[in-house]
Amino acid sequence: MADKRDYYEVLGLSKGASETEIKKAYRSMAKKYHPDMNPGDSEAEAKFKEVNEAYAVLSDADKKAQYDQFGHAAFDQTAGGGYGGGFGGFGDFGDIGDIFGSFFGGGFGGSSRQNRNAPMRGEDVGARVTITFEEAAFGVKKDISFSRVQKCSDCEGSGAAKGSSVDTCMACHGTGQRTVTQRIAGMAFQSTTTCDACRGRGKIVKEPCSNCRGTGYVKINKKLSVNIPAGINDGERIALRGQGCDGRNGGPAGDLVITVSVKRHNFFMREQGGYNIYCDIPITVAEATLGAEIEIPTLEGTQKFTIPEGTQSGTSFTLRQKGIPYVNNANRRGDLIFTAVVEIPKGLNDKQKEHMRAFAESCKESNYAKKHGFFKRIFDKK
């Protein structure tokens, strides 16, 4: 036993490693040195055997406790102790078989395998449609073109020409899979592979259908008229059940999944995932100062709105129920929130400038409460 490496060292772990750490290390090392990954490499085969031996002990709580206390001597048959049977005298490999099933589709002795002739759901099909901002707000009907795989109408999915038969594959007995057993260093390894004779179908077609070339399925182009609901957001998806590819062996069809792209609006913006819309409305100095009735654009035209006297630039106002309708609830809508942006006039002539100066001179500090308060706070600190 003197020439055996420490099992923790074999797996690259420190003593006291947890069950999760042991299993993770084993997965990595076993995959690295597996014979399928290193064909003809005797050194890798030896390391693979060593890794399995280490894991067989450290993955078992009782054996690990014995090893932690007595080391390799706990399993030295000549010393009168240890566990009989299995690889190098170490128990069974049920857990190892489960791990290798995830690597190579098979495992150690009799791991379960998937029946390829069981009903399988068809694949989903993706499509994309682009709509305007208004169409997203109020809903629209659009024609969607896409490709899907469906059963061949000539052979009804059997893959055989009319009048011919479909036979069960004798090589795999209709399972579509074959189990290959390899013996390495006294251990039996099993891996499950697709049957070469029937290519995984479990059936042999002697006279293939000319329309689908024996596959039983054909790809077609299809067009559907789809209702895009009011209130939909950019990037949201619509799933049409059963409009994807046909299933196999009696399985259900997949879905058609439509991704909706919404074009940007000229001036409206929508909050992501919400139903309010926003825009900026320019107003003149006079309108902001004196107050005015102005036209506000909405999704359904324009609406009059009175802004109050002394409106500051950046002030926001709300038009209730003028935003985006809620999906599947047209009676409920978001709001339209607009921001008044005061536009400072440019290119004034001499007379206009004269009037502006006269206006400025006529104003008092009380007319500019914000400016007066700003400087008052500055000077009060001195």
Secondary structure, DSSP 8 states (H G I E B T S, - for coil): -TT---HHHHTT--TT--HHHHHHHHHHHHHHH-TTTSTT-HHHHHHHHHHHHHHHHHTSHHHHHHHHHHGGGGG-GGGT-S--SSBTTB---HHHHHHHHHHHS-BSSS-----TTS-B----EEEEEEE-HHHHHH-EEEEEEEEEEEE-TTTTTS-B-TT--EEE-TTTTTSSEEEEEEEETTEEEEEEEE-TTTTTSSEEESSB-TTTTTSSEEEEEEEEEEEE-TT--TT-EEEETT-SS--BTT-----EEEEEEE---SS-EE-TTSS-EEEEEEEEHHHHHH-EEEEEEETTEEEEEEE-TT--TTEEEEETT-S-EETTEEEEE--EEEEEEEE---S--HHHHHHHHHHHHH--GGG-HHHHHHHHHHHHT-
